[in-house]
Amino acid sequence: MNDERHDPFREARVRAVADTGLGAGGDPVFDRIAGLVRNLLGVPVALVSLLDTHRQFFPGAAGLAEPWATRRQTPLSHALCQQVAVAQGPLVITDARADERCEANPAVAEMGIAGYAGMPLTDTDGTVLGALCAIDHEPREWTEAELSLLSDMAVACSDSLRLRITSRHAEAARVSAAAVSGQAYAASQRSELLLTASVLLAGARTVTQIVAAIAQLRSPAFAPSHVGMVLLDAEQRLEVFGADRLSDDITSRWVSFPTSAPVPAALAFRTGQLIASGDPASIRADFPQLADDVAALGWQAIAAAPVPGIRGPLGALTFSWDHSLHLDAAQKSVMVTVAGYVGQALQRVIHLEEQNTAARTLQQALLTRLPDTGQLRLAARYLPAHHGDLIGGDWYDAITLPGDRLALVIGDVSGHNLTAAAAMSELRSMLRGFLIDRLDTPSAMLERLDHANHALGADTIATVLLAYLDRQDDGSHLLHWSNAGHPFPSVVTTGGEVAALPGTDPLLGARHRRPRTTHHYRLPPGATLLMHTDGLVETRDGVIDDGFARLHQFLGGHRDTAPAALADQLVEYADTRIREDDVALIIAATAPADGLTDRPAAAHCTGTA
């Protein structure tokens, strides 16, 4: 759509774009901004797009396909960002191919545009010159966090455009070269600082990482001796962060303080305003209770900016300088903007922690409390992957059945998220019901589970190992198991021999109603049975056979370890590397019997119909 006739800002925009001196060629600063947007948002294409009389052109581009990557321009008929300029605001589109605002735009088909988010780029008068755009070739529901980050990047990009315009105006007006250079350098440093803050805080996932990020904010235009943070805690006090770089005496006295305290951070928190004292005399007059500590630290100027949150202030950032400094409007703007970035990062941390807490609670609810079996000692553990939602499709189960029988289950539904956990919960509940409902062989139980999985329309792909342990009069246990594509169980005898129990059938969901096999093994007194998911033996670059070899070597060296202690040691063993997958494990150890020969019996298999 060409909105030229409805664009009252066209003349002012064309003049301002011309004043940037940019054209249809790449500019290193704007190419870098486009590259950052592409990487941070995970989109295939990101553009810095400006509009003039007859075209849009791209001084910044990342991921643009040919011929557009060479041309760096399109006619206005292709310019979605023209709508940003006319509306003087953001344009967010989930699927351009089905959106009446742009479905007829030829760029949608020619440039493969589906998801689109454009944030306005402005000059000092607020005139929209173009847009900072993120483009996806597939429909995309843009999150609030993604749009907020794109908006922050657009502010930094606008600052760079203003710098160019200011520099060109200053040169044309023949103003003092030194003054122009100083203003331009300060604007450039502010822009670089805000861009750096945005990138550093975008990657922060904990409060500690946020504190580390703000400590790195240094530039000639913004060079405090110390940057710290206070956050409202559960007791409605302001807890101090980042004070570890100060003297022990100061740190011990400023662990936390009430929101009513007569100090800059508390005042900024209460009022929502930036608070600053630019010299020692002002500090002593404004905050006499703090003046001696400030002097002892060698600070001569202090300030605090409130950290905003969705439901009110979260805390405040604190800044200190070793020289007197009366902040100008630009410096205050940087501090308030950085505090805003910190607020966004903290909201993300709070959201992640709430998600993680919910995930941990749900996972614990899905994990079985082990029964007291008397003759068998049991232990089990679950470890989430080192990424994802701290919840996944791995599970274990232990159920006592009539006739002094114990059923053990280990299973793995692919994935490390709530979807995998939901699918796992369905399979787990069905199998528990089948086990309680009737006595049948492990292979028959897995056939019923596979059939139900298909019949109910779930079609979940999973591996499952189901085993029965039946106590014998001589103190041994008969192990009967059926394996649906799962890692082999391992047995450790009192003599330190470690053996994998082979035999496996297709995983659940792979082939409907295929016959399965029940295998048998005599577990001697004092032996230990380990059932686990593949996260215990798999690595990204390793061979799974090597993983089993390392595990068996580890088990052989811990043959006399009680199940609970062995489970803890296996957790430590699993955490010696970055795990791409969850780990679930369950251990059953038979009671030792004096006078009984500890000889492993050969495994043998029988088929079930």
Secondary structure by P-SEA (a helix, b strand, c coil): ccccccccaaaaaaaaaaaacccccccaaaaaaaaaaaaaacccbbbbccccccccccccccccccccccccccccccccaaaaaaacbbbbbcccccccccccccccccccccbbbbbbbbcccccccccbbbbbcccccccaaaaaaaaaaaaaaaaaaaaaaaaaaaaaacccaaaaaaaaaaaaaaaaaaaaaaaaaaacccaaaaaaaaaaccccccccccccccccccccbbbbcccccccaaaaaaccccccccccaaaaaaaccbbbbbccaaaaaaacccaaaaaaaacccccbbbbbbcccccccbbbbbbcccccccaaaaaaaaaaaaaaaaaaaaaaaaaaaaaaaaaaaaaacccccccccbbbbbbcccccccccccccccccccccccbbbbbbbbcccccaaaaaaaaaaaaaaaaaaaaccccaaaaaaaaaaaaaaacccccbbbbbbbbbbccccbbbbbbccccccbbbbbccccbbbbbcccccccccccccbbbbbbbbbcccbbbbbbcccccccccccaaaaaaaaaaaaaaaccccaaaaaaaaaaaaacccccbbbbbbbbbccccccccccccbbbbbbcc
